[in-house]
Amino acid sequence: MKRYLALSTLVIALPGYAQLAPEQGISGEVSLNAVVTSSASNFNTDGNATITSLENKAQNESESLIAPLGNIAYTFGKELGQQIYFGTKREDIAVGTLAVQLGYKHQLGSGTVVDVSFLPTVISGETWQNPYQLNTARQETDVTGNAYRLKLDSISGSSFSLDLAYATTDVEEDLNAGTDLARDAESYYAKGSYRFTVSPTSFVTPSAIFIQHDADGSADSFDSYGAEVSWVNLLGRQSLVLTAGFASRDYDSASTLFNKKRSDDEFSLFAAYEYAEFMGWEDWSFISFAGYGDTQSNLTFYDESSYLLAVGMNYRY
């Protein structure tokens, strides 16, 4: 599953609730965010179409935008233990992961919450037909794919959670198809987390993450091992989540283009803040985000960095 810096409401999900929502029926939220983003990547189609060397880092590209996001859910069943939802999930956004999902939750008698979802857009985007083309303008192409997710929260009423996903990636006009850098792929994702209670208002959640990315090209296939830790602090109407992550990717083989096997180290930081009932307005919250990501590769062409800053207002209904 792909990781993104998020642009939406802060959410703090704490296990142990007896119900998935306070009452039966429709609930949800919508937010409007002013966002500034910057990224440097040789795969970013907002960057220079023409490059002259595979030894150069990409230039930073920045943009400002207004991003409306939200979700809607319908909760029903015995003890309000079932829910259908669509949109961005609160607990994902709080740690810097943005994914629009259509899903179903069911809370079992043991306390386990089974969450099955379909992510129709998490893979989609644009890339270059041949990212490595030199001295002539590179052409854009679409990336499509789907992801399917199974998450088990509060397993048997414990503080342990397991997050599993499977995704497919299709680069529509990949000029590297048939080579060791072909990019069509299948990906498998697993994340195990355990929540520790530091105080009644403070929680720390370390996680271990594994990703297996099986691309058509062996030089674009990798195994990734990572770790993440999140700290949640509740201060009355204020909430703060800080998340730090690290991952190391080892690729299967050296490409004939670089004559060296690629390896990457990725580091990320994310902070999300919410002030509920802002200005005394019921159901309204002030929200803000800051995120930074950096990838260092043994092949300079693959070095990447990105950051975002965002502020907005969120309304719950």
ZADO-1210 file (C-alpha; in nm, 4 decimals, padded with zeros to 6 digits):
<atoms>
<atom x="00.0000" y="00.0000" z="00.0000" code="MET" pos="1"/>
<atom x="00.1322" y="00.3378" z="-00.0917" code="LYS" pos="2"/>
<atom x="00.2009" y="00.6044" z="00.1676" code="ARG" pos="3"/>
<atom x="00.1003" y="00.9697" z="00.1224" code="TYR" pos="4"/>
<atom x="00.1088" y="01.2891" z="00.3216" code="LEU" pos="5"/>
<atom x="-00.2529" y="01.3504" z="00.4102" code="ALA" pos="6"/>
<atom x="-00.4806" y="01.6509" z="00.3564" code="LEU" pos="7"/>
<atom x="-00.7824" y="01.6126" z="00.5781" code="SER" pos="8"/>
<atom x="-00.9233" y="01.6075" z="00.9270" code="THR" pos="9"/>
<atom x="-00.7336" y="01.4890" z="01.2289" code="LEU" pos="10"/>
<atom x="-00.8754" y="01.1710" z="01.3732" code="VAL" pos="11"/>
<atom x="-00.7855" y="00.9848" z="01.6821" code="ILE" pos="12"/>
<atom x="-00.9105" y="00.6273" z="01.6916" code="ALA" pos="13"/>
<atom x="-00.8951" y="00.4618" z="02.0317" code="LEU" pos="14"/>
<atom x="-00.9883" y="00.0944" z="02.0727" code="PRO" pos="15"/>
<atom x="-01.2349" y="-00.0162" z="02.3346" code="GLY" pos="16"/>
<atom x="-01.5501" y="00.1610" z="02.2239" code="TYR" pos="17"/>
<atom x="-01.8602" y="-00.0546" z="02.2763" code="ALA" pos="18"/>
<atom x="-02.0092" y="00.0757" z="01.9521" code="GLN" pos="19"/>
<atom x="-01.8829" y="00.1937" z="01.6167" code="LEU" pos="20"/>
<atom x="-02.0857" y="00.5166" z="01.6461" code="ALA" pos="21"/>
<atom x="-02.2894" y="00.6901" z="01.9200" code="PRO" pos="22"/>
<atom x="-02.6202" y="00.6230" z="01.7432" code="GLU" pos="23"/>
<atom x="-02.7726" y="00.4408" z="01.4473" code="GLN" pos="24"/>
<atom x="-02.7914" y="00.6114" z="01.1115" code="GLY" pos="25"/>
<atom x="-02.5823" y="00.8407" z="00.8958" code="ILE" pos="26"/>
<atom x="-02.2820" y="01.0286" z="01.0273" code="SER" pos="27"/>
<atom x="-01.9735" y="01.1832" z="00.8778" code="GLY" pos="28"/>
<atom x="-01.7650" y="01.4926" z="00.8345" code="GLU" pos="29"/>
<atom x="-01.6333" y="01.7307" z="00.5732" code="VAL" pos="30"/>
<atom x="-01.3291" y="01.9554" z="00.5823" code="SER" pos="31"/>
<atom x="-01.1905" y="02.2397" z="00.3757" code="LEU" pos="32"/>
<atom x="-00.8127" y="02.2772" z="00.3819" code="ASN" pos="33"/>
<atom x="-00.5672" y="02.5364" z="00.2521" code="ALA" pos="34"/>
<atom x="-00.2579" y="02.3403" z="00.1544" code="VAL" pos="35"/>
<atom x="00.0965" y="02.4132" z="00.0428" code="VAL" pos="36"/>
<atom x="00.2934" y="02.1168" z="-00.0928" code="THR" pos="37"/>
<atom x="00.6407" y="02.0692" z="-00.2370" code="SER" pos="38"/>
<atom x="00.8052" y="01.7620" z="-00.3853" code="SER" pos="39"/>
<atom x="01.1247" y="01.6665" z="-00.5625" code="ALA" pos="40"/>
<atom x="01.1126" y="01.3459" z="-00.7658" code="SER" pos="41"/>
<atom x="01.2303" y="01.2429" z="-01.1103" code="ASN" pos="42"/>
<atom x="00.8935" y="01.0649" z="-01.1470" code="PHE" pos="43"/>
<atom x="00.6888" y="01.3802" z="-01.0767" code="ASN" pos="44"/>
<atom x="00.5137" y="01.4870" z="-01.3992" code="THR" pos="45"/>
<atom x="00.4870" y="01.8426" z="-01.2658" code="ASP" pos="46"/>
<atom x="00.8650" y="01.8623" z="-01.2884" code="GLY" pos="47"/>
<atom x="01.0909" y="01.9107" z="-01.5897" code="ASN" pos="48"/>
<atom x="00.9892" y="01.6979" z="-01.8864" code="ALA" pos="49"/>
<atom x="01.3458" y="01.7020" z="-02.0181" code="THR" pos="50"/>
<atom x="01.6423" y="01.5761" z="-01.8161" code="ILE" pos="51"/>
<atom x="02.0042" y="01.5562" z="-01.9256" code="THR" pos="52"/>
<atom x="02.1551" y="01.3096" z="-01.6781" code="SER" pos="53"/>
<atom x="02.0608" y="01.0131" z="-01.4629" code="LEU" pos="54"/>
<atom x="02.3015" y="01.1399" z="-01.1958" code="GLU" pos="55"/>
<atom x="02.1037" y="01.4530" z="-01.1064" code="ASN" pos="56"/>
<atom x="01.8467" y="01.5021" z="-00.8315" code="LYS" pos="57"/>
<atom x="01.5063" y="01.6398" z="-00.9257" code="ALA" pos="58"/>
<atom x="01.4156" y="02.0042" z="-00.8662" code="GLN" pos="59"/>
<atom x="01.1534" y="02.1022" z="-00.6093" code="ASN" pos="60"/>
<atom x="00.8051" y="02.1713" z="-00.7429" code="GLU" pos="61"/>
<atom x="00.5592" y="02.3571" z="-00.5183" code="SER" pos="62"/>
<atom x="00.1892" y="02.4309" z="-00.5361" code="GLU" pos="63"/>
<atom x="-00.0953" y="02.5728" z="-00.3285" code="SER" pos="64"/>
<atom x="-00.4490" y="02.4397" z="-00.3349" code="LEU" pos="65"/>
<atom x="-00.7813" y="02.4194" z="-00.1563" code="ILE" pos="66"/>
<atom x="-00.8669" y="02.0582" z="-00.0716" code="ALA" pos="67"/>
<atom x="-01.2184" y="01.9577" z="00.0373" code="PRO" pos="68"/>
<atom x="-01.2287" y="01.6084" z="00.1879" code="LEU" pos="69"/>
<atom x="-01.4516" y="01.4031" z="00.4113" code="GLY" pos="70"/>
<atom x="-01.6335" y="01.0778" z="00.4776" code="ASN" pos="71"/>
<atom x="-01.9818" y="00.9388" z="00.5322" code="ILE" pos="72"/>
<atom x="-02.0908" y="00.6294" z="00.7249" code="ALA" pos="73"/>
<atom x="-02.4085" y="00.4395" z="00.8070" code="TYR" pos="74"/>
<atom x="-02.4066" y="00.2510" z="01.1386" code="THR" pos="75"/>
<atom x="-02.6578" y="-00.0212" z="01.2190" code="PHE" pos="76"/>
<atom x="-02.7105" y="-00.3645" z="01.3757" code="GLY" pos="77"/>
<atom x="-02.7128" y="-00.5094" z="01.7249" code="LYS" pos="78"/>
<atom x="-02.5306" y="-00.2803" z="01.9674" code="GLU" pos="79"/>
<atom x="-02.4411" y="-00.0645" z="01.6659" code="LEU" pos="80"/>
<atom x="-02.1731" y="-00.3152" z="01.5697" code="GLY" pos="81"/>
<atom x="-02.1884" y="-00.2791" z="01.1888" code="GLN" pos="82"/>
<atom x="-02.0992" y="00.0101" z="00.9632" code="GLN" pos="83"/>
<atom x="-02.0735" y="00.0894" z="00.5925" code="ILE" pos="84"/>
<atom x="-01.8503" y="00.3852" z="00.5073" code="TYR" pos="85"/>
<atom x="-01.6978" y="00.5812" z="00.2202" code="PHE" pos="86"/>
<atom x="-01.4176" y="00.8369" z="00.2275" code="GLY" pos="87"/>
<atom x="-01.0952" y="00.8920" z="00.4163" code="THR" pos="88"/>
<atom x="-01.0682" y="00.7108" z="00.7494" code="LYS" pos="89"/>
<atom x="-00.9858" y="00.9149" z="01.0554" code="ARG" pos="90"/>
<atom x="-00.7185" y="00.6895" z="01.2007" code="GLU" pos="91"/>
<atom x="-00.5342" y="00.6783" z="00.8676" code="ASP" pos="92"/>
<atom x="-00.5295" y="01.0538" z="00.8258" code="ILE" pos="93"/>
<atom x="-00.3976" y="01.1140" z="01.1766" code="ALA" pos="94"/>
<atom x="-00.0733" y="00.9299" z="01.0920" code="VAL" pos="95"/>
<atom x="-00.0308" y="01.0781" z="00.7437" code="GLY" pos="96"/>
<atom x="-00.1942" y="00.8195" z="00.5179" code="THR" pos="97"/>
<atom x="-00.4512" y="00.9372" z="00.2634" code="LEU" pos="98"/>
<atom x="-00.6722" y="00.6754" z="00.1030" code="ALA" pos="99"/>
<atom x="-01.0324" y="00.7010" z="-00.0166" code="VAL" pos="100"/>
<atom x="-01.2077" y="00.3787" z="00.0768" code="GLN" pos="101"/>
<atom x="-01.5412" y="00.2024" z="00.0413" code="LEU" pos="102"/>
<atom x="-01.5690" y="-00.0388" z="00.3297" code="GLY" pos="103"/>
<atom x="-01.7605" y="-00.2393" z="00.5858" code="TYR" pos="104"/>
<atom x="-01.6877" y="-00.2788" z="00.9590" code="LYS" pos="105"/>
<atom x="-01.8225" y="-00.5454" z="01.1921" code="HIS" pos="106"/>
<atom x="-01.7492" y="-00.5571" z="01.5617" code="GLN" pos="107"/>
<atom x="-01.7408" y="-00.9148" z="01.6878" code="LEU" pos="108"/>
<atom x="-01.8449" y="-01.0294" z="02.0335" code="GLY" pos="109"/>
<atom x="-01.4773" y="-01.0830" z="02.1206" code="SER" pos="110"/>
<atom x="-01.4113" y="-00.7113" z="02.0699" code="GLY" pos="111"/>
<atom x="-01.2320" y="-00.7537" z="01.7375" code="THR" pos="112"/>
<atom x="-01.3375" y="-00.5034" z="01.4703" code="VAL" pos="113"/>
<atom x="-01.3161" y="-00.6580" z="01.1218" code="VAL" pos="114"/>
<atom x="-01.2743" y="-00.3885" z="00.8567" code="ASP" pos="115"/>
<atom x="-01.2839" y="-00.4840" z="00.4869" code="VAL" pos="116"/>
<atom x="-01.2424" y="-00.2137" z="00.2238" code="SER" pos="117"/>
<atom x="-01.1804" y="-00.1375" z="-00.1422" code="PHE" pos="118"/>
<atom x="-00.9498" y="00.1506" z="-00.2370" code="LEU" pos="119"/>
<atom x="-01.0267" y="00.2488" z="-00.5968" code="PRO" pos="120"/>
<atom x="-00.7947" y="00.5488" z="-00.6337" code="THR" pos="121"/>
<atom x="-00.4944" y="00.4960" z="-00.4045" code="VAL" pos="122"/>
<atom x="-00.2756" y="00.3677" z="-00.6912" code="ILE" pos="123"/>
<atom x="-00.4023" y="00.6027" z="-00.9629" code="SER" pos="124"/>
<atom x="-00.1989" y="00.8962" z="-01.0908" code="GLY" pos="125"/>
<atom x="00.0404" y="00.9984" z="-01.3648" code="GLU" pos="126"/>
<atom x="00.4018" y="00.9165" z="-01.4426" code="THR" pos="127"/>
<atom x="00.6423" y="00.9308" z="-01.7355" code="TRP" pos="128"/>
<atom x="00.6227" y="00.6739" z="-02.0135" code="GLN" pos="129"/>
<atom x="01.0013" y="00.6482" z="-01.9833" code="ASN" pos="130"/>
<atom x="01.1338" y="00.8266" z="-01.6731" code="PRO" pos="131"/>
<atom x="01.4950" y="00.7623" z="-01.7823" code="TYR" pos="132"/>
<atom x="01.4758" y="00.9278" z="-02.1266" code="GLN" pos="133"/>
<atom x="01.7486" y="01.1899" z="-02.1764" code="LEU" pos="134"/>
<atom x="01.7711" y="01.5138" z="-02.3780" code="ASN" pos="135"/>
<atom x="01.4193" y="01.4933" z="-02.5243" code="THR" pos="136"/>
<atom x="01.0888" y="01.5716" z="-02.3567" code="ALA" pos="137"/>
<atom x="00.9379" y="01.2790" z="-02.1667" code="ARG" pos="138"/>
<atom x="00.5699" y="01.2002" z="-02.2269" code="GLN" pos="139"/>
<atom x="00.3111" y="01.1415" z="-01.9552" code="GLU" pos="140"/>
<atom x="00.1008" y="00.8307" z="-01.9078" code="THR" pos="141"/>
<atom x="-00.1616" y="00.7131" z="-01.6585" code="ASP" pos="142"/>
<atom x="-00.1095" y="00.4791" z="-01.3677" code="VAL" pos="143"/>
<atom x="-00.4136" y="00.2748" z="-01.2656" code="THR" pos="144"/>
<atom x="-00.4767" y="00.0039" z="-01.0113" code="GLY" pos="145"/>
<atom x="-00.6857" y="-00.1065" z="-00.7178" code="ASN" pos="146"/>
<atom x="-00.6161" y="-00.2010" z="-00.3583" code="ALA" pos="147"/>
<atom x="-00.8022" y="-00.4293" z="-00.1199" code="TYR" pos="148"/>
<atom x="-00.7630" y="-00.4076" z="00.2558" code="ARG" pos="149"/>
<atom x="-00.8377" y="-00.6203" z="00.5613" code="LEU" pos="150"/>
<atom x="-00.7863" y="-00.4613" z="00.9004" code="LYS" pos="151"/>
<atom x="-00.8374" y="-00.6268" z="01.2381" code="LEU" pos="152"/>
<atom x="-00.8587" y="-00.3727" z="01.5212" code="ASP" pos="153"/>
<atom x="-00.8550" y="-00.4460" z="01.8954" code="SER" pos="154"/>
<atom x="-00.8031" y="-00.8177" z="01.8325" code="ILE" pos="155"/>
<atom x="-00.9942" y="-01.0152" z="02.0997" code="SER" pos="156"/>
<atom x="-01.0343" y="-00.6915" z="02.2926" code="GLY" pos="157"/>
<atom x="-00.6593" y="-00.6352" z="02.3127" code="SER" pos="158"/>
<atom x="-00.4476" y="-00.3390" z="02.2062" code="SER" pos="159"/>
<atom x="-00.3090" y="-00.5275" z="01.9056" code="PHE" pos="160"/>
<atom x="-00.4148" y="-00.4478" z="01.5471" code="SER" pos="161"/>
<atom x="-00.3243" y="-00.6016" z="01.2118" code="LEU" pos="162"/>
<atom x="-00.3516" y="-00.4249" z="00.8759" code="ASP" pos="163"/>
<atom x="-00.3217" y="-00.6277" z="00.5506" code="LEU" pos="164"/>
<atom x="-00.3581" y="-00.5142" z="00.1896" code="ALA" pos="165"/>
<atom x="-00.3132" y="-00.6300" z="-00.1679" code="TYR" pos="166"/>
<atom x="-00.2742" y="-00.3895" z="-00.4622" code="ALA" pos="167"/>
<atom x="-00.2188" y="-00.3987" z="-00.8369" code="THR" pos="168"/>
<atom x="-00.0392" y="-00.1343" z="-01.0443" code="THR" pos="169"/>
<atom x="-00.0742" y="-00.0847" z="-01.4209" code="ASP" pos="170"/>
<atom x="00.1391" y="00.1732" z="-01.6047" code="VAL" pos="171"/>
<atom x="-00.0629" y="00.2110" z="-01.9234" code="GLU" pos="172"/>
<atom x="00.2130" y="00.3057" z="-02.1687" code="GLU" pos="173"/>
<atom x="00.5263" y="00.1866" z="-01.9959" code="ASP" pos="174"/>
<atom x="00.8109" y="00.2168" z="-02.2446" code="LEU" pos="175"/>
<atom x="01.0176" y="00.0031" z="-02.0059" code="ASN" pos="176"/>
<atom x="00.7775" y="-00.2908" z="-02.0408" code="ALA" pos="177"/>
<atom x="00.9677" y="-00.6058" z="-02.1269" code="GLY" pos="178"/>
<atom x="01.2834" y="-00.4824" z="-01.9534" code="THR" pos="179"/>
<atom x="01.4173" y="-00.5288" z="-01.5995" code="ASP" pos="180"/>
<atom x="01.2592" y="-00.1892" z="-01.5123" code="LEU" pos="181"/>
<atom x="00.9020" y="-00.2797" z="-01.6158" code="ALA" pos="182"/>
<atom x="00.6621" y="-00.1257" z="-01.3610" code="ARG" pos="183"/>
<atom x="00.3351" y="-00.3226" z="-01.3729" code="ASP" pos="184"/>
<atom x="00.3190" y="-00.4884" z="-01.0324" code="ALA" pos="185"/>
<atom x="00.1395" y="-00.6623" z="-00.7494" code="GLU" pos="186"/>
<atom x="00.2031" y="-00.5484" z="-00.3929" code="SER" pos="187"/>
<atom x="00.1445" y="-00.7103" z="-00.0536" code="TYR" pos="188"/>
<atom x="00.1340" y="-00.5029" z="00.2655" code="TYR" pos="189"/>
<atom x="00.1315" y="-00.6058" z="00.6319" code="ALA" pos="190"/>
<atom x="00.1404" y="-00.3849" z="00.9410" code="LYS" pos="191"/>
<atom x="00.1205" y="-00.4973" z="01.3023" code="GLY" pos="192"/>
<atom x="00.0593" y="-00.2383" z="01.5765" code="SER" pos="193"/>
<atom x="00.0272" y="-00.2381" z="01.9541" code="TYR" pos="194"/>
<atom x="-00.1127" y="00.0507" z="02.1582" code="ARG" pos="195"/>
<atom x="00.0478" y="00.1334" z="02.4947" code="PHE" pos="196"/>
<atom x="-00.1368" y="00.3551" z="02.7424" code="THR" pos="197"/>
<atom x="00.1009" y="00.6120" z="02.8895" code="VAL" pos="198"/>
<atom x="-00.1695" y="00.7998" z="03.0798" code="SER" pos="199"/>
<atom x="-00.5500" y="00.8350" z="03.0528" code="PRO" pos="200"/>
<atom x="-00.4926" y="01.0983" z="02.7814" code="THR" pos="201"/>
<atom x="-00.1706" y="00.9792" z="02.6173" code="SER" pos="202"/>
<atom x="-00.1009" y="00.6739" z="02.4000" code="PHE" pos="203"/>
<atom x="00.2007" y="00.5411" z="02.2109" code="VAL" pos="204"/>
<atom x="00.1618" y="00.2957" z="01.9212" code="THR" pos="205"/>
<atom x="00.4701" y="00.1317" z="01.7655" code="PRO" pos="206"/>
<atom x="00.4252" y="-00.0621" z="01.4411" code="SER" pos="207"/>
<atom x="00.6236" y="-00.3008" z="01.2228" code="ALA" pos="208"/>
<atom x="00.5611" y="-00.2854" z="00.8468" code="ILE" pos="209"/>
<atom x="00.6494" y="-00.5211" z="00.5615" code="PHE" pos="210"/>
<atom x="00.5856" y="-00.4639" z="00.1896" code="ILE" pos="211"/>
<atom x="00.6558" y="-00.7058" z="-00.0945" code="GLN" pos="212"/>
<atom x="00.6413" y="-00.5367" z="-00.4352" code="HIS" pos="213"/>
<atom x="00.6482" y="-00.7843" z="-00.7254" code="ASP" pos="214"/>
<atom x="00.6961" y="-00.5872" z="-01.0479" code="ALA" pos="215"/>
<atom x="00.7292" y="-00.7288" z="-01.3981" code="ASP" pos="216"/>
<atom x="01.0881" y="-00.6022" z="-01.3939" code="GLY" pos="217"/>
<atom x="01.3174" y="-00.7596" z="-01.1351" code="SER" pos="218"/>
<atom x="01.5107" y="-00.4329" z="-01.0892" code="ALA" pos="219"/>
<atom x="01.1854" y="-00.2615" z="-00.9901" code="ASP" pos="220"/>
<atom x="01.0814" y="-00.5366" z="-00.7453" code="SER" pos="221"/>
<atom x="01.1648" y="-00.5023" z="-00.3772" code="PHE" pos="222"/>
<atom x="01.1038" y="-00.6072" z="-00.0185" code="ASP" pos="223"/>
<atom x="01.0574" y="-00.3271" z="00.2333" code="SER" pos="224"/>
<atom x="01.1010" y="-00.3493" z="00.6097" code="TYR" pos="225"/>
<atom x="00.9916" y="-00.0572" z="00.8225" code="GLY" pos="226"/>
<atom x="00.8938" y="00.0696" z="01.1639" code="ALA" pos="227"/>
<atom x="00.6645" y="00.3472" z="01.2768" code="GLU" pos="228"/>
<atom x="00.5710" y="00.5022" z="01.6097" code="VAL" pos="229"/>
<atom x="00.2775" y="00.7341" z="01.6828" code="SER" pos="230"/>
<atom x="00.2117" y="00.9396" z="01.9940" code="TRP" pos="231"/>
<atom x="-00.1430" y="01.0597" z="02.0689" code="VAL" pos="232"/>
<atom x="-00.2028" y="01.3278" z="02.3308" code="ASN" pos="233"/>
<atom x="-00.5484" y="01.4563" z="02.4306" code="LEU" pos="234"/>
<atom x="-00.5622" y="01.7941" z="02.6049" code="LEU" pos="235"/>
<atom x="-00.9250" y="01.8815" z="02.6679" code="GLY" pos="236"/>
<atom x="-01.0613" y="02.0028" z="02.3354" code="ARG" pos="237"/>
<atom x="-00.7152" y="01.9824" z="02.1780" code="GLN" pos="238"/>
<atom x="-00.5661" y="01.6716" z="02.0191" code="SER" pos="239"/>
<atom x="-00.2174" y="01.6118" z="01.8847" code="LEU" pos="240"/>
<atom x="-00.0738" y="01.3142" z="01.6944" code="VAL" pos="241"/>
<atom x="00.2971" y="01.2859" z="01.6102" code="LEU" pos="242"/>
<atom x="00.4221" y="01.0043" z="01.3861" code="THR" pos="243"/>
<atom x="00.7730" y="00.9087" z="01.2771" code="ALA" pos="244"/>
<atom x="00.8541" y="00.6294" z="01.0331" code="GLY" pos="245"/>
<atom x="01.1512" y="00.4593" z="00.8722" code="PHE" pos="246"/>
<atom x="01.1697" y="00.1977" z="00.5963" code="ALA" pos="247"/>
<atom x="01.4481" y="00.0241" z="00.4060" code="SER" pos="248"/>
<atom x="01.3900" y="-00.1187" z="00.0564" code="ARG" pos="249"/>
<atom x="01.6107" y="-00.3838" z="-00.1036" code="ASP" pos="250"/>
<atom x="01.5589" y="-00.4474" z="-00.4754" code="TYR" pos="251"/>
<atom x="01.5828" y="-00.7886" z="-00.6371" code="ASP" pos="252"/>
<atom x="01.8464" y="-00.7245" z="-00.9035" code="SER" pos="253"/>
<atom x="02.0672" y="-00.4658" z="-01.0693" code="ALA" pos="254"/>
<atom x="01.9247" y="-00.2957" z="-01.3763" code="SER" pos="255"/>
<atom x="02.1134" y="-00.2933" z="-01.7053" code="THR" pos="256"/>
<atom x="02.0606" y="00.0858" z="-01.7103" code="LEU" pos="257"/>
<atom x="02.2466" y="00.1588" z="-01.3849" code="PHE" pos="258"/>
<atom x="02.4531" y="-00.1608" z="-01.3499" code="ASN" pos="259"/>
<atom x="02.3923" y="-00.1485" z="-00.9774" code="LYS" pos="260"/>
<atom x="02.1274" y="-00.2981" z="-00.7517" code="LYS" pos="261"/>
<atom x="01.9124" y="-00.0253" z="-00.5976" code="ARG" pos="262"/>
<atom x="01.8527" y="00.0202" z="-00.2248" code="SER" pos="263"/>
<atom x="01.6539" y="00.3004" z="-00.0571" code="ASP" pos="264"/>
<atom x="01.6101" y="00.4358" z="00.2949" code="ASP" pos="265"/>
<atom x="01.2921" y="00.6331" z="00.3624" code="GLU" pos="266"/>
<atom x="01.2236" y="00.8596" z="00.6607" code="PHE" pos="267"/>
<atom x="00.8983" y="01.0411" z="00.7380" code="SER" pos="268"/>
<atom x="00.7535" y="01.2760" z="00.9997" code="LEU" pos="269"/>
<atom x="00.3926" y="01.3818" z="01.0361" code="PHE" pos="270"/>
<atom x="00.2074" y="01.6018" z="01.2863" code="ALA" pos="271"/>
<atom x="-00.1689" y="01.6536" z="01.3053" code="ALA" pos="272"/>
<atom x="-00.3511" y="01.8926" z="01.5407" code="TYR" pos="273"/>
<atom x="-00.7199" y="01.9524" z="01.6126" code="GLU" pos="274"/>
<atom x="-00.8997" y="02.2095" z="01.8287" code="TYR" pos="275"/>
<atom x="-01.2601" y="02.0975" z="01.8777" code="ALA" pos="276"/>
<atom x="-01.5535" y="02.3397" z="01.9109" code="GLU" pos="277"/>
<atom x="-01.3392" y="02.6168" z="01.7680" code="PHE" pos="278"/>
<atom x="-01.4692" y="02.9641" z="01.8630" code="MET" pos="279"/>
<atom x="-01.7398" y="02.7869" z="02.0616" code="GLY" pos="280"/>
<atom x="-01.8968" y="02.6450" z="01.7435" code="TRP" pos="281"/>
<atom x="-02.0468" y="02.3038" z="01.8119" code="GLU" pos="282"/>
<atom x="-01.9369" y="02.0288" z="01.5694" code="ASP" pos="283"/>
<atom x="-01.6695" y="02.2559" z="01.4156" code="TRP" pos="284"/>
<atom x="-01.2946" y="02.2028" z="01.4589" code="SER" pos="285"/>
<atom x="-00.9815" y="02.3891" z="01.3588" code="PHE" pos="286"/>
<atom x="-00.7295" y="02.1481" z="01.2055" code="ILE" pos="287"/>
<atom x="-00.3704" y="02.1726" z="01.0892" code="SER" pos="288"/>
<atom x="-00.1070" y="01.9373" z="00.9462" code="PHE" pos="289"/>
<atom x="00.2617" y="01.9289" z="00.8728" code="ALA" pos="290"/>
<atom x="00.4456" y="01.6449" z="00.7038" code="GLY" pos="291"/>
<atom x="00.7892" y="01.5691" z="00.5650" code="TYR" pos="292"/>
<atom x="00.9243" y="01.2706" z="00.3760" code="GLY" pos="293"/>
<atom x="01.2728" y="01.1958" z="00.2464" code="ASP" pos="294"/>
<atom x="01.4078" y="00.9014" z="00.0448" code="THR" pos="295"/>
<atom x="01.7820" y="00.8498" z="00.0078" code="GLN" pos="296"/>
<atom x="01.8913" y="00.5959" z="-00.2537" code="SER" pos="297"/>
<atom x="02.2311" y="00.4586" z="-00.3485" code="ASN" pos="298"/>
<atom x="02.1311" y="00.5707" z="-00.7002" code="LEU" pos="299"/>
<atom x="02.0918" y="00.9517" z="-00.7001" code="THR" pos="300"/>
<atom x="01.8188" y="00.9410" z="-00.9659" code="PHE" pos="301"/>
<atom x="01.5786" y="00.7884" z="-00.7118" code="TYR" pos="302"/>
<atom x="01.6346" y="01.0442" z="-00.4321" code="ASP" pos="303"/>
<atom x="01.3041" y="01.2079" z="-00.3359" code="GLU" pos="304"/>
<atom x="01.1710" y="01.4553" z="-00.0796" code="SER" pos="305"/>
<atom x="00.8345" y="01.6147" z="-00.0051" code="SER" pos="306"/>
<atom x="00.6586" y="01.8271" z="00.2526" code="TYR" pos="307"/>
<atom x="00.3187" y="01.9800" z="00.3159" code="LEU" pos="308"/>
<atom x="00.1641" y="02.2420" z="00.5385" code="LEU" pos="309"/>
<atom x="-00.2132" y="02.2655" z="00.5784" code="ALA" pos="310"/>
<atom x="-00.4752" y="02.4457" z="00.7878" code="VAL" pos="311"/>
<atom x="-00.8509" y="02.4093" z="00.7659" code="GLY" pos="312"/>
<atom x="-01.1899" y="02.3712" z="00.9259" code="MET" pos="313"/>
<atom x="-01.3769" y="02.0490" z="00.9808" code="ASN" pos="314"/>
<atom x="-01.7506" y="01.9952" z="01.0351" code="TYR" pos="315"/>
<atom x="-01.8955" y="01.6753" z="01.1850" code="ARG" pos="316"/>
<atom x="-02.2560" y="01.5703" z="01.1348" code="TYR" pos="317"/>
</atoms>
